[in-house]
Amino acid sequence: MLLPFFLVVYDADRCVFSLEGPLLDDTAWERALARARKDGTPLYCVPSDKRTRALARREWQASFPGWTEVEPGTLLHVEGSTTETSTSRGG
């Protein structure tokens, strides 16, 4: 059974991050990330194993104090995505 997860998208140059999700699959996000990097945008993403947005936020901010959270979709937009759809990472 696939478990929902949050994806942390971040720009280390600007010290900003967004929490995308919950997701079941990050394939579309990985493709969008590859396009952004090809265009020169220094973005990265990592999955969070936390089951709620609040816990994912708390974990990120504990590891990277002073970083600013921005709205989902601000750093990396996935066309047609709703943050509640998809299918690849399990848990």
CNS distance restraints for C-alpha pairs under 8 A (distance, minus, plus):
assign (resid   1 and name CA) (resid  90 and name CA) 6.74 0.50 0.50
assign (resid   1 and name CA) (resid  91 and name CA) 7.76 0.50 0.50
assign (resid   2 and name CA) (resid  24 and name CA) 6.51 0.50 0.50
assign (resid   2 and name CA) (resid  87 and name CA) 7.38 0.50 0.50
assign (resid   2 and name CA) (resid  88 and name CA) 7.58 0.50 0.50
assign (resid   2 and name CA) (resid  89 and name CA) 6.62 0.50 0.50
assign (resid   2 and name CA) (resid  90 and name CA) 4.33 0.50 0.50
assign (resid   2 and name CA) (resid  91 and name CA) 6.35 0.50 0.50
assign (resid   3 and name CA) (resid  24 and name CA) 6.42 0.50 0.50
assign (resid   3 and name CA) (resid  89 and name CA) 7.47 0.50 0.50
assign (resid   3 and name CA) (resid  90 and name CA) 5.42 0.50 0.50
assign (resid   3 and name CA) (resid  91 and name CA) 5.68 0.50 0.50
assign (resid   4 and name CA) (resid  21 and name CA) 7.85 0.50 0.50
assign (resid   4 and name CA) (resid  22 and name CA) 5.40 0.50 0.50
assign (resid   4 and name CA) (resid  23 and name CA) 5.14 0.50 0.50
assign (resid   4 and name CA) (resid  24 and name CA) 4.89 0.50 0.50
assign (resid   4 and name CA) (resid  51 and name CA) 7.26 0.50 0.50
assign (resid   4 and name CA) (resid  90 and name CA) 7.77 0.50 0.50
assign (resid   5 and name CA) (resid  21 and name CA) 6.60 0.50 0.50
assign (resid   5 and name CA) (resid  22 and name CA) 5.11 0.50 0.50
assign (resid   5 and name CA) (resid  23 and name CA) 5.30 0.50 0.50
assign (resid   5 and name CA) (resid  24 and name CA) 6.45 0.50 0.50
assign (resid   5 and name CA) (resid  47 and name CA) 6.89 0.50 0.50
assign (resid   5 and name CA) (resid  48 and name CA) 6.30 0.50 0.50
assign (resid   5 and name CA) (resid  49 and name CA) 6.24 0.50 0.50
assign (resid   5 and name CA) (resid  50 and name CA) 6.92 0.50 0.50
assign (resid   5 and name CA) (resid  51 and name CA) 6.26 0.50 0.50
assign (resid   6 and name CA) (resid  19 and name CA) 6.23 0.50 0.50
assign (resid   6 and name CA) (resid  20 and name CA) 5.58 0.50 0.50
assign (resid   6 and name CA) (resid  21 and name CA) 4.78 0.50 0.50
assign (resid   6 and name CA) (resid  22 and name CA) 4.96 0.50 0.50
assign (resid   6 and name CA) (resid  23 and name CA) 6.11 0.50 0.50
assign (resid   6 and name CA) (resid  47 and name CA) 5.93 0.50 0.50
assign (resid   6 and name CA) (resid  48 and name CA) 5.34 0.50 0.50
assign (resid   6 and name CA) (resid  49 and name CA) 7.28 0.50 0.50
assign (resid   6 and name CA) (resid  50 and name CA) 7.24 0.50 0.50
assign (resid   6 and name CA) (resid  51 and name CA) 7.52 0.50 0.50
assign (resid   6 and name CA) (resid  52 and name CA) 7.79 0.50 0.50
assign (resid   6 and name CA) (resid  53 and name CA) 7.07 0.50 0.50
assign (resid   6 and name CA) (resid  56 and name CA) 7.20 0.50 0.50
assign (resid   7 and name CA) (resid  19 and name CA) 5.71 0.50 0.50
assign (resid   7 and name CA) (resid  20 and name CA) 5.01 0.50 0.50
assign (resid   7 and name CA) (resid  21 and name CA) 6.34 0.50 0.50
assign (resid   7 and name CA) (resid  22 and name CA) 7.72 0.50 0.50
assign (resid   7 and name CA) (resid  23 and name CA) 7.53 0.50 0.50
assign (resid   7 and name CA) (resid  26 and name CA) 7.72 0.50 0.50
assign (resid   7 and name CA) (resid  45 and name CA) 6.56 0.50 0.50
assign (resid   7 and name CA) (resid  46 and name CA) 5.78 0.50 0.50
assign (resid   7 and name CA) (resid  47 and name CA) 4.42 0.50 0.50
assign (resid   7 and name CA) (resid  48 and name CA) 5.89 0.50 0.50
assign (resid   8 and name CA) (resid  17 and name CA) 6.62 0.50 0.50
assign (resid   8 and name CA) (resid  18 and name CA) 5.79 0.50 0.50
assign (resid   8 and name CA) (resid  19 and name CA) 4.82 0.50 0.50
assign (resid   8 and name CA) (resid  20 and name CA) 6.34 0.50 0.50
assign (resid   8 and name CA) (resid  45 and name CA) 5.31 0.50 0.50
assign (resid   8 and name CA) (resid  46 and name CA) 5.29 0.50 0.50
assign (resid   8 and name CA) (resid  47 and name CA) 5.99 0.50 0.50
assign (resid   8 and name CA) (resid  48 and name CA) 6.74 0.50 0.50
assign (resid   9 and name CA) (resid  17 and name CA) 5.53 0.50 0.50
assign (resid   9 and name CA) (resid  18 and name CA) 5.31 0.50 0.50
assign (resid   9 and name CA) (resid  19 and name CA) 6.46 0.50 0.50
assign (resid   9 and name CA) (resid  20 and name CA) 7.29 0.50 0.50
assign (resid   9 and name CA) (resid  43 and name CA) 6.95 0.50 0.50
assign (resid   9 and name CA) (resid  44 and name CA) 5.73 0.50 0.50
assign (resid   9 and name CA) (resid  45 and name CA) 4.26 0.50 0.50
assign (resid   9 and name CA) (resid  46 and name CA) 6.74 0.50 0.50
assign (resid   9 and name CA) (resid  75 and name CA) 7.07 0.50 0.50
assign (resid   9 and name CA) (resid  76 and name CA) 7.29 0.50 0.50
assign (resid  10 and name CA) (resid  15 and name CA) 7.39 0.50 0.50
assign (resid  10 and name CA) (resid  16 and name CA) 5.78 0.50 0.50
assign (resid  10 and name CA) (resid  17 and name CA) 4.14 0.50 0.50
assign (resid  10 and name CA) (resid  18 and name CA) 6.43 0.50 0.50
assign (resid  10 and name CA) (resid  43 and name CA) 5.66 0.50 0.50
assign (resid  10 and name CA) (resid  44 and name CA) 5.37 0.50 0.50
assign (resid  10 and name CA) (resid  45 and name CA) 6.05 0.50 0.50
assign (resid  10 and name CA) (resid  75 and name CA) 7.35 0.50 0.50
assign (resid  11 and name CA) (resid  15 and name CA) 5.83 0.50 0.50
assign (resid  11 and name CA) (resid  16 and name CA) 5.51 0.50 0.50
assign (resid  11 and name CA) (resid  17 and name CA) 6.35 0.50 0.50
assign (resid  11 and name CA) (resid  42 and name CA) 6.14 0.50 0.50
assign (resid  11 and name CA) (resid  43 and name CA) 4.87 0.50 0.50
assign (resid  11 and name CA) (resid  44 and name CA) 6.53 0.50 0.50
assign (resid  11 and name CA) (resid  75 and name CA) 7.79 0.50 0.50
assign (resid  12 and name CA) (resid  16 and name CA) 6.83 0.50 0.50
assign (resid  12 and name CA) (resid  42 and name CA) 7.55 0.50 0.50
assign (resid  12 and name CA) (resid  43 and name CA) 7.39 0.50 0.50
assign (resid  13 and name CA) (resid  42 and name CA) 7.44 0.50 0.50
assign (resid  15 and name CA) (resid  66 and name CA) 7.78 0.50 0.50
assign (resid  15 and name CA) (resid  67 and name CA) 4.94 0.50 0.50
assign (resid  15 and name CA) (resid  68 and name CA) 6.47 0.50 0.50
assign (resid  16 and name CA) (resid  67 and name CA) 5.39 0.50 0.50
assign (resid  16 and name CA) (resid  68 and name CA) 4.71 0.50 0.50
assign (resid  16 and name CA) (resid  69 and name CA) 5.69 0.50 0.50
assign (resid  16 and name CA) (resid  70 and name CA) 6.76 0.50 0.50
assign (resid  17 and name CA) (resid  67 and name CA) 7.19 0.50 0.50
assign (resid  17 and name CA) (resid  68 and name CA) 6.35 0.50 0.50
assign (resid  17 and name CA) (resid  69 and name CA) 4.96 0.50 0.50
assign (resid  17 and name CA) (resid  70 and name CA) 6.04 0.50 0.50
assign (resid  17 and name CA) (resid  75 and name CA) 7.59 0.50 0.50
assign (resid  18 and name CA) (resid  69 and name CA) 5.50 0.50 0.50
assign (resid  18 and name CA) (resid  70 and name CA) 5.19 0.50 0.50
assign (resid  18 and name CA) (resid  71 and name CA) 5.99 0.50 0.50
assign (resid  18 and name CA) (resid  72 and name CA) 5.35 0.50 0.50
assign (resid  18 and name CA) (resid  73 and name CA) 7.49 0.50 0.50
assign (resid  18 and name CA) (resid  74 and name CA) 7.37 0.50 0.50
assign (resid  18 and name CA) (resid  75 and name CA) 7.03 0.50 0.50
assign (resid  19 and name CA) (resid  53 and name CA) 7.15 0.50 0.50
assign (resid  19 and name CA) (resid  56 and name CA) 7.76 0.50 0.50
assign (resid  19 and name CA) (resid  57 and name CA) 7.44 0.50 0.50
assign (resid  19 and name CA) (resid  69 and name CA) 7.93 0.50 0.50
assign (resid  19 and name CA) (resid  71 and name CA) 7.66 0.50 0.50
assign (resid  19 and name CA) (resid  72 and name CA) 5.83 0.50 0.50
assign (resid  20 and name CA) (resid  72 and name CA) 5.47 0.50 0.50
assign (resid  20 and name CA) (resid  73 and name CA) 7.25 0.50 0.50
assign (resid  20 and name CA) (resid  83 and name CA) 6.27 0.50 0.50
assign (resid  21 and name CA) (resid  83 and name CA) 4.40 0.50 0.50
assign (resid  21 and name CA) (resid  84 and name CA) 6.02 0.50 0.50
assign (resid  22 and name CA) (resid  53 and name CA) 7.97 0.50 0.50
assign (resid  22 and name CA) (resid  83 and name CA) 5.74 0.50 0.50
assign (resid  22 and name CA) (resid  84 and name CA) 5.42 0.50 0.50
assign (resid  22 and name CA) (resid  85 and name CA) 7.94 0.50 0.50
assign (resid  23 and name CA) (resid  83 and name CA) 5.95 0.50 0.50
assign (resid  23 and name CA) (resid  84 and name CA) 5.41 0.50 0.50
assign (resid  23 and name CA) (resid  85 and name CA) 5.84 0.50 0.50
assign (resid  23 and name CA) (resid  86 and name CA) 6.21 0.50 0.50
assign (resid  23 and name CA) (resid  87 and name CA) 7.62 0.50 0.50
assign (resid  24 and name CA) (resid  84 and name CA) 7.54 0.50 0.50
assign (resid  24 and name CA) (resid  85 and name CA) 6.34 0.50 0.50
assign (resid  24 and name CA) (resid  86 and name CA) 4.95 0.50 0.50
assign (resid  24 and name CA) (resid  87 and name CA) 4.45 0.50 0.50
assign (resid  24 and name CA) (resid  88 and name CA) 6.04 0.50 0.50
assign (resid  24 and name CA) (resid  89 and name CA) 6.10 0.50 0.50
assign (resid  24 and name CA) (resid  90 and name CA) 7.46 0.50 0.50
assign (resid  25 and name CA) (resid  85 and name CA) 7.47 0.50 0.50
assign (resid  25 and name CA) (resid  86 and name CA) 4.54 0.50 0.50
assign (resid  25 and name CA) (resid  87 and name CA) 3.77 0.50 0.50
assign (resid  25 and name CA) (resid  88 and name CA) 4.19 0.50 0.50
assign (resid  25 and name CA) (resid  89 and name CA) 5.62 0.50 0.50
assign (resid  26 and name CA) (resid  30 and name CA) 6.13 0.50 0.50
assign (resid  26 and name CA) (resid  86 and name CA) 7.24 0.50 0.50
assign (resid  26 and name CA) (resid  87 and name CA) 7.40 0.50 0.50
assign (resid  26 and name CA) (resid  88 and name CA) 6.71 0.50 0.50
assign (resid  26 and name CA) (resid  89 and name CA) 7.38 0.50 0.50
assign (resid  27 and name CA) (resid  31 and name CA) 6.33 0.50 0.50
assign (resid  27 and name CA) (resid  88 and name CA) 7.25 0.50 0.50
assign (resid  28 and name CA) (resid  32 and name CA) 6.22 0.50 0.50
assign (resid  28 and name CA) (resid  78 and name CA) 6.66 0.50 0.50
assign (resid  29 and name CA) (resid  33 and name CA) 6.00 0.50 0.50
assign (resid  29 and name CA) (resid  76 and name CA) 7.78 0.50 0.50
assign (resid  29 and name CA) (resid  78 and name CA) 6.27 0.50 0.50
assign (resid  30 and name CA) (resid  34 and name CA) 6.18 0.50 0.50
assign (resid  31 and name CA) (resid  35 and name CA) 6.35 0.50 0.50
assign (resid  32 and name CA) (resid  36 and name CA) 6.15 0.50 0.50
assign (resid  32 and name CA) (resid  76 and name CA) 6.98 0.50 0.50
assign (resid  32 and name CA) (resid  77 and name CA) 7.26 0.50 0.50
assign (resid  32 and name CA) (resid  78 and name CA) 6.29 0.50 0.50
assign (resid  33 and name CA) (resid  37 and name CA) 6.17 0.50 0.50
assign (resid  33 and name CA) (resid  43 and name CA) 6.82 0.50 0.50
assign (resid  33 and name CA) (resid  44 and name CA) 7.11 0.50 0.50
assign (resid  33 and name CA) (resid  45 and name CA) 7.90 0.50 0.50
assign (resid  33 and name CA) (resid  76 and name CA) 7.02 0.50 0.50
assign (resid  34 and name CA) (resid  38 and name CA) 6.12 0.50 0.50
assign (resid  35 and name CA) (resid  39 and name CA) 6.26 0.50 0.50
assign (resid  36 and name CA) (resid  40 and name CA) 6.39 0.50 0.50
assign (resid  36 and name CA) (resid  41 and name CA) 5.20 0.50 0.50
assign (resid  36 and name CA) (resid  42 and name CA) 7.57 0.50 0.50
assign (resid  36 and name CA) (resid  43 and name CA) 7.20 0.50 0.50
assign (resid  36 and name CA) (resid  76 and name CA) 7.81 0.50 0.50
assign (resid  37 and name CA) (resid  41 and name CA) 4.89 0.50 0.50
assign (resid  37 and name CA) (resid  42 and name CA) 5.90 0.50 0.50
assign (resid  37 and name CA) (resid  43 and name CA) 6.66 0.50 0.50
assign (resid  43 and name CA) (resid  75 and name CA) 7.82 0.50 0.50
assign (resid  48 and name CA) (resid  56 and name CA) 6.20 0.50 0.50
assign (resid  49 and name CA) (resid  56 and name CA) 7.65 0.50 0.50
assign (resid  50 and name CA) (resid  55 and name CA) 5.81 0.50 0.50
assign (resid  50 and name CA) (resid  56 and name CA) 5.22 0.50 0.50
assign (resid  51 and name CA) (resid  55 and name CA) 7.07 0.50 0.50
assign (resid  51 and name CA) (resid  56 and name CA) 7.41 0.50 0.50
assign (resid  52 and name CA) (resid  56 and name CA) 6.25 0.50 0.50
assign (resid  53 and name CA) (resid  57 and name CA) 6.00 0.50 0.50
assign (resid  54 and name CA) (resid  58 and name CA) 6.09 0.50 0.50
assign (resid  55 and name CA) (resid  59 and name CA) 6.11 0.50 0.50
assign (resid  56 and name CA) (resid  60 and name CA) 6.24 0.50 0.50
assign (resid  57 and name CA) (resid  61 and name CA) 6.06 0.50 0.50
assign (resid  58 and name CA) (resid  62 and name CA) 6.02 0.50 0.50
assign (resid  59 and name CA) (resid  63 and name CA) 6.36 0.50 0.50
assign (resid  60 and name CA) (resid  64 and name CA) 5.93 0.50 0.50
assign (resid  61 and name CA) (resid  65 and name CA) 5.02 0.50 0.50
assign (resid  61 and name CA) (resid  66 and name CA) 7.27 0.50 0.50
assign (resid  61 and name CA) (resid  67 and name CA) 6.77 0.50 0.50
assign (resid  70 and name CA) (resid  74 and name CA) 6.52 0.50 0.50
assign (resid  70 and name CA) (resid  75 and name CA) 7.83 0.50 0.50
assign (resid  73 and name CA) (resid  77 and name CA) 4.73 0.50 0.50
assign (resid  73 and name CA) (resid  78 and name CA) 7.30 0.50 0.50
assign (resid  81 and name CA) (resid  85 and name CA) 7.29 0.50 0.50
